[in-house]
Amino acid sequence: MTAPDYSAVHTAVLLIDPYSDVLSEGGKLAAPAKAVMDAVHTNKHMRAVVAAARAAGIWN
């Protein structure tokens, strides 16, 4: 099996800004989501996705 081609020309990363509702302490879903986000390291993984996209040239 060959690896798929994720060229920068045909690839995008779409992050819907979760800060106001989920990530900020006063957000509507912050309290109910905190335990899960902490357990799965959401912030760490989001930063890694952005860093990888920038390194690959698919993030402006």
Phi, psi and omega in degrees: 000131179271152179289142178293153179268112177251058182294150182299334181291328185244015185233145177217156172242124180246114175246120174277125186302106182270001190300307187298318185267331188241312189277328181284149183300330180267005183293154183302324184250007185300311183295310181293331184270345187304312183300316180291314180300320177293318183296324183257007176057050184305309183298317179300315182289324177296317177297322180294320178297314180297315180298317179294320178295318177296317180297327180276355179080018180251016180230125178249000000 
